[in-house]
Each structure stands twice: as structure tokens, then as C-alpha cells.
Amino acid sequence: MKTRVPLLLSLVFAVGCSDSSVTGPASLGRVVAASTAAPATAAPRITVMTQNMYIGADVDAVIRALVAGDPDAAQAALFAAVATVQETDFPARAQALAAEIARARPHVVGLQEVEELHIDLTALGFPVHIEQDFLALLQAALAARGLTYGVAEVMNLRAAPFPAIDVSVTDHDAILFDADRVLNPRVTTHTYDAEIPPTAGIVFKRSFVAIDATIDGIPVKIANTHLESGVGTGFGPLRAAQASELLAGVGTASPAILLGDFNDPPGTQMYSLVTGPGDFTDVWAALRPGAPGLTCCEPADLSNRVALLSGRIDYVFVRGISGPQGKLLGQITIVGDHPGDRVPGPSHPVWPSDHAGVVASLLLPPAPGLALQ
């Protein structure tokens, strides 16, 4: 499932972050090697995308008040977060996210913070009743563009932390796959043993979802996850422990692709574990060396006019994917980080998410017995 902030997301929303691209979205209509055109070849290709969808509010203040045991402060923080959710307008953002997917036409999309959100404050005298199924809204926006994607998902969190207030959230991670091009998908899920304990009545269940499928005649394993968020002692090792379970779940499968919001930048314990010798390659670092590739995070209300992203925590990691010379060939770009990507909201234009998305289009190794043309 998809929750981004440790306690933060657990409550009513899952948070994400956006990022800005250094050179802007590149055309994915053809494959290019790092900085040079790829040689003419009939090699199969795969396009993947990862996107944290973002609930639409920062709920740290709500969690802190809940943990502190101050019901009045918790209720006030909740109402402030609900107002921000209204302001950031997920139904409008779903259209922006669908437009990103339609432009890239990925075989597979890894989604984090895929929420089922229920907020009903009418009994308290407030005219607020929100029923939002993020996945259904996104699929409807894709269908309006003539696109149909199958779904594999896993639940990360279910919370209703206010007994006297009708508010609940169910958080998921999901994989969307183009059923016309991704054949015979077999779904597996795993809930991490490494997890933070229940807090303020909220149970965290970070997980990963994976599919084994055939793309352009090549069997590929693709996993999507959202590792625990948070700063301070213990969170880095926790993310590394969860990443270790992810790697164990993927096993020796090759080719294999990991997508997700890993909540740690390059150079951390988690990153070193995933990209250790003989394991996965960070596609951004391989194809765009020196470029920041920022993906996180925009302000909670998404009202900024230019991207304010400052970190890279959303990744495409690959193993067993290379071109004719054994070198990773393709291109990768950041999406959803340009002012023109914003859509009208109730109060101001809003970004598609507080995270930018990452799209990679890569050459796959040919199937056994097939030679490159």
C-alpha cells in the first residue's frame, strides 16, 4: 500500500512529494542511450512509471496531537487538514495524473498513496462530505482518454482514529498494467515484518505488490513499494530492513524492476543495500549522471507557482536489463514538475501531486534464441 509519512500518512491521508526535472520531460517516442542516440535495433522495449499520488494534506500536526492525547488540538488539526484536502482537489489532480500517463503510455505504472478517503463532518454541523476512491477516479480519467489498465494492489493502512468523527482512510500501493501489452500477469504481495508499532490507534502495514508478466516476449518481474517515511533515529534502518525484505521477495528474478517512493535519497543505507554489487541499478543515476532528478516535495497545499522540490526519493531500479553491449540503454525523465502541469483547483492551480513522477523507457534484452536486427 501507499503511505508516505510514518504517522503522518497513517491518519487520513497518504502524503507524497513532487520533483523538478532539470531538462524537462523528454519525448518517449524513441529510445536513446544516456546522451547519444541508440543504435537502430529491433530490441524489445519497456516503459515504466512511478508516481506518489498524494492525499492532498500534511497530517503531521494531526498525528502529533493524537499522540499527545489532546483531543481538542487533534480535532483542530484534523479540520485544518480536511480544508487542505478540499483545496488540493484530488478529482482535478486525477485528470493531471491521467494526462501524464497518457503522454508516456507506460506498460506499467507503480502508484503509491492510493487512497480510499471518507470524510463526513455533516453531523458536526460542517457542510463537508468527501468520498474519494483515488484509483477509481484515476481509472475513469484514463478511460476517458481511451486507456484501460489492469490493477494489482496491496493495502498498507486502514485508519479511523477519531471515534466521534466520521473520518477514515484506506491506503494502498498499486500497479497498473496495460493488459494489451503486459501478458499473463501473476500477482504477489508481501507485508513487511519490519514495521513501526501501532500508534494512536493506527496500524501500519507497509507492503509491496509485484507482478510476473511477459512484455514483448520477455518475462519480467516488476515490484512497487512505499517504504516508511520519517526522520530521526531508527527510520533509516527501518527502511533498509523493509528494502531487504523487498529484495528477498524479488529474489534472483531477472530482468526485474523496482518502482516506488523509497523515502531515502542516494547514499543512505537503503540505497546502498538496493544498489549493492551485482544487484539493482539506479536508472536515473546511470542515464542522467550529475542531474538532480528531484522528486520531493511540494508544499502541502500545492499552491506554489514553480516547483520547490529538493530531494530524490522516487526511483526506478533495474536488474538484468541492458542493450547489445551489456549497457543500460534508454531514457528517463521527471514528469509533473513544470508549471504547465498544474490544473485549476478551487482556490488556485494545483500540481498533480506533491511528488513528481518518474518515467523510464528502456531496451530489454532479447528473448533467448532471438537476435537483434
C-alpha positions in Angstrom: 0.0 0.0 0.0 1.0 3.5 -0.1 1.6 5.6 2.8 4.4 8.1 2.8 4.8 9.7 6.1 5.1 7.3 9.0 2.5 8.6 11.3 1.6 11.3 9.0 0.2 9.2 6.3 -1.4 6.8 8.7 -4.2 9.1 9.6 -6.5 10.3 6.9 -4.1 10.7 4.1 -1.0 9.5 2.5 1.4 12.1 1.5 3.8 12.3 -1.4 6.1 14.8 -2.9 6.8 16.3 -6.3 10.1 16.9 -8.1 11.5 19.1 -10.7 13.3 17.9 -13.8 16.5 19.5 -14.9 15.8 19.3 -18.6 12.1 18.7 -18.7 10.1 15.8 -19.9 11.8 14.1 -22.9 9.9 12.5 -25.7 9.5 8.8 -25.0 8.6 8.0 -28.6 12.1 6.6 -29.2 14.8 5.2 -27.0 18.1 7.0 -26.6 21.2 5.9 -24.8 22.3 8.2 -21.9 23.3 11.1 -24.1 23.6 9.5 -27.6 21.0 8.0 -29.9 20.5 4.3 -29.5 21.6 2.2 -32.5 18.9 1.0 -34.9 17.7 -2.2 -33.4 14.6 -4.3 -33.1 15.2 -5.0 -29.4 12.1 -5.0 -27.3 11.5 -2.1 -25.0 9.7 -1.5 -21.7 8.3 1.8 -20.4 7.6 2.1 -16.7 6.5 4.9 -14.4 6.3 5.6 -10.7 4.1 8.2 -9.1 3.2 9.0 -5.5 -0.4 10.3 -5.8 -0.6 12.3 -2.5 -3.7 12.6 -0.4 -3.6 16.4 -0.5 -2.6 17.4 3.0 0.2 17.2 5.5 -1.2 15.5 8.6 1.8 15.6 10.8 0.1 18.1 13.1 -2.9 15.7 13.4 -0.7 12.8 14.3 1.3 14.8 16.9 -1.9 15.9 18.6 -3.3 12.4 18.6 0.0 11.0 20.1 0.0 13.9 22.7 -3.5 12.9 23.7 -5.0 16.4 23.3 -8.4 15.8 21.6 -9.2 19.5 21.1 -5.8 20.1 19.3 -6.2 16.9 17.3 -9.7 17.9 16.1 -8.5 21.4 15.2 -5.5 19.9 13.3 -7.9 17.4 11.5 -10.2 20.2 10.4 -7.2 22.2 9.0 -6.1 19.1 7.1 -9.6 18.5 5.7 -9.6 22.1 4.4 -6.3 21.5 2.7 -7.7 18.2 1.1 -10.5 20.3 -0.3 -8.1 22.9 -1.6 -5.8 20.4 -3.3 -8.8 18.7 -5.1 -7.8 15.2 -5.9 -10.5 14.7 -8.6 -8.9 17.6 -10.6 -5.4 16.2 -9.9 -6.5 12.8 -11.1 -7.0 14.3 -14.5 -3.5 15.7 -14.5 -2.0 12.3 -13.4 -4.0 10.6 -16.2 -2.6 13.1 -18.7 0.9 12.2 -17.6 0.2 8.5 -18.1 -1.4 9.1 -21.5 1.6 11.0 -22.7 4.1 8.4 -21.6 2.0 5.3 -22.4 3.9 3.1 -19.9 3.5 -0.6 -19.9 3.4 -0.5 -16.1 2.8 2.3 -13.5 3.7 1.9 -9.8 1.4 4.1 -7.7 1.8 4.9 -4.0 -0.6 6.6 -1.7 -3.6 5.3 -3.5 -6.4 6.3 -1.1 -9.9 5.5 -0.3 -10.9 8.6 1.7 -14.1 9.1 3.7 -14.7 12.4 5.5 -18.2 13.3 6.7 -18.4 16.3 9.1 -22.1 17.0 8.5 -23.1 15.6 11.9 -20.8 18.2 13.4 -22.6 21.0 11.6 -20.0 21.4 8.8 -21.0 21.0 5.1 -18.2 18.6 4.3 -18.8 15.2 2.9 -15.9 13.7 0.9 -16.0 10.2 -0.7 -12.9 9.7 -2.9 -11.6 6.5 -4.3 -8.3 7.6 -5.9 -7.9 4.5 -8.0 -11.4 4.7 -9.4 -11.0 8.4 -10.2 -7.7 7.8 -12.0 -9.1 4.8 -14.0 -12.1 6.9 -15.0 -9.8 9.7 -16.2 -7.7 7.1 -18.1 -10.8 5.5 -19.7 -11.9 9.0 -20.9 -8.6 9.0 -22.8 -9.2 5.6 -24.3 -6.8 3.8 -21.9 -7.5 0.7 -19.9 -5.1 -0.6 -17.3 -5.4 -3.7 -15.1 -4.7 -3.4 -11.4 -2.7 -5.3 -8.8 -2.8 -3.7 -5.3 -2.0 -4.3 -1.7 -3.3 -2.5 1.4 -0.8 -0.5 3.6 -3.0 1.1 6.2 -6.6 1.4 7.4 -7.4 4.0 10.0 -10.4 5.6 11.7 -8.6 7.4 14.6 -11.4 9.7 15.7 -14.2 7.6 17.4 -16.5 10.6 17.5 -15.8 11.9 14.0 -16.7 10.1 10.8 -13.3 10.1 9.1 -11.5 7.0 7.7 -8.8 6.2 5.2 -7.6 3.1 3.5 -4.2 3.3 1.9 -2.8 1.1 -0.9 0.1 0.6 -3.2 -0.9 -0.4 -6.7 0.5 -1.5 -10.1 -1.4 -0.5 -13.2 -0.6 -2.6 -16.3 -1.6 -2.3 -19.9 -3.5 -5.5 -20.4 -2.9 -5.4 -24.2 0.9 -5.3 -23.8 1.5 -6.9 -20.4 0.6 -10.6 -20.7 -0.2 -13.3 -18.2 0.5 -11.1 -15.1 0.8 -13.1 -11.9 0.4 -11.0 -8.7 2.2 -11.4 -5.4 2.1 -9.2 -2.3 4.0 -9.1 0.9 3.5 -7.1 4.1 6.9 -6.2 5.7 7.8 -7.7 9.1 9.9 -4.6 9.8 7.2 -2.0 10.8 6.5 0.7 13.3 4.2 -0.4 16.1 0.6 0.8 16.3 0.3 4.4 17.2 -2.7 6.4 18.3 -5.0 3.6 17.2 -3.4 3.4 13.7 -1.9 0.2 12.5 0.8 0.5 9.8 1.2 -2.3 7.2 3.9 -1.3 4.7 4.0 -3.7 1.8 5.0 -4.4 -1.7 3.0 -5.6 -4.7 4.6 -7.4 -7.6 3.7 -8.9 -11.0 5.5 -11.5 -13.1 4.5 -10.9 -16.7 5.6 -11.1 -20.3 6.3 -7.9 -22.2 7.4 -8.0 -25.8 8.1 -11.8 -25.4 10.4 -11.2 -22.3 9.4 -12.4 -18.8 9.9 -9.6 -16.4 9.2 -9.2 -12.7 8.1 -5.7 -11.5 7.6 -4.7 -7.9 6.2 -1.5 -6.4 6.5 -0.2 -2.8 6.3 2.7 -0.5 8.9 2.4 2.3 8.3 4.0 5.7 8.8 7.8 6.0 10.1 9.8 8.8 13.3 11.3 10.1 15.2 10.6 13.2 16.9 7.6 14.8 15.5 4.3 13.6 13.8 5.3 10.4 16.8 4.8 8.1 17.5 1.3 9.5 13.7 0.6 9.3 13.6 1.5 5.6 16.8 -0.6 5.0 15.1 -3.6 6.7 12.0 -3.2 4.5 14.1 -2.9 1.4 15.9 -6.1 2.4 12.5 -7.9 2.6 11.7 -6.4 -0.8 14.9 -7.8 -2.3 14.3 -11.2 -0.7 10.8 -11.2 -2.2 12.0 -10.4 -5.7 14.8 -13.0 -5.3 17.0 -13.7 -8.2 14.4 -12.8 -10.9 16.0 -11.2 -13.9 15.0 -9.0 -15.7 13.5 -7.3 -12.6 12.3 -3.7 -12.0 11.7 -2.0 -8.6 9.4 1.1 -8.6 8.4 3.3 -5.7 8.7 6.0 -3.1 11.7 4.7 -1.1 11.7 7.8 1.2 15.6 7.8 1.3 18.0 9.7 -1.0 21.1 8.2 -2.7 23.9 7.4 -0.3 21.7 6.1 2.5 21.7 2.6 4.0 18.6 1.7 2.0 20.1 2.9 -1.3 23.4 1.1 -0.7 21.5 -2.1 0.0 19.4 -2.0 -3.2 22.3 -0.9 -5.5 24.9 -3.2 -3.9 27.4 -5.1 -6.2 25.6 -7.3 -8.6 22.2 -6.1 -7.6 20.0 -3.3 -8.9 21.0 -0.2 -11.0 19.5 3.2 -10.3 18.3 4.2 -13.8 18.4 7.9 -13.1 22.0 7.8 -11.9 23.0 5.6 -14.8 21.4 7.6 -17.6 21.4 11.1 -16.2 24.7 11.3 -14.1 25.0 14.6 -12.3 21.4 15.7 -12.9 19.5 16.2 -9.6 16.3 14.4 -10.7 14.4 15.9 -7.8 11.0 14.3 -6.9 10.0 15.5 -3.5 8.3 17.6 -2.2 5.9 20.5 -3.0 4.2 22.4 -0.2 1.1 20.7 1.3 -1.4 23.0 -0.4 0.3 22.7 -3.8 -0.2 26.5 -4.3 3.4 27.2 -5.3 3.9 28.7 -8.8 7.2 27.0 -9.5 8.4 23.6 -8.4 10.1 23.6 -5.0 11.3 20.0 -5.0 14.5 19.4 -3.1 15.2 15.7 -2.8 15.3 12.5 -4.9 13.4 9.6 -3.2 11.3 8.1 -6.0 13.2 5.5 -8.1 13.3 3.1 -11.0 15.8 0.4 -10.1 16.5 -2.4 -12.7 18.4 -5.6 -12.9 19.1 -7.7 -16.0 18.2 -5.0 -18.5 20.8 -4.0 -20.9 21.5 -3.3 -24.6 23.7 -5.1 -27.1 26.9 -4.2 -25.3 25.7 -5.1 -21.9 25.0 -1.4 -21.1 21.8 0.2 -19.9 20.1 1.9 -22.9 17.1 4.1 -22.8 16.0 7.3 -21.3 14.4 8.6 -18.1 12.6 11.8 -17.2 10.8 13.6 -14.5 7.1 14.5 -15.1 4.6 16.7 -13.2 7.2 19.3 -12.2 6.6 22.1 -14.7 4.1 25.0 -14.0 2.2 24.0 -17.1 1.4 20.6 -15.5 -0.8 22.3 -12.9 -4.6 22.1 -13.2 -7.3 24.5 -11.9 -8.2 23.9 -8.2 -10.9 25.5 -6.1 -8.6 28.3 -4.9 -5.6 28.2 -7.2 -3.8 26.0 -9.7 -2.6 22.8 -8.1 0.3 20.4 -9.0 -0.6 16.8 -10.0 1.0 15.7 -6.7 3.4 16.8 -4.1 5.8 14.3 -5.7 7.0 14.4 -9.3 6.6 11.2 -11.3 9.5 9.3 -12.9 9.2 7.7 -16.4 11.8 5.4 -17.8 11.8 3.8 -21.3 14.5 1.0 -21.6 15.7 -1.6 -24.0 15.1 -5.1 -22.8 17.5 -7.9 -23.5 16.2 -10.1 -26.4 14.4 -13.3 -25.6 16.5 -16.4 -25.8 17.1 -17.5 -29.3 16.2 -14.1 -30.8 18.9 -12.0 -32.4 18.9 -8.2 -32.8 18.1 -7.0 -36.3 
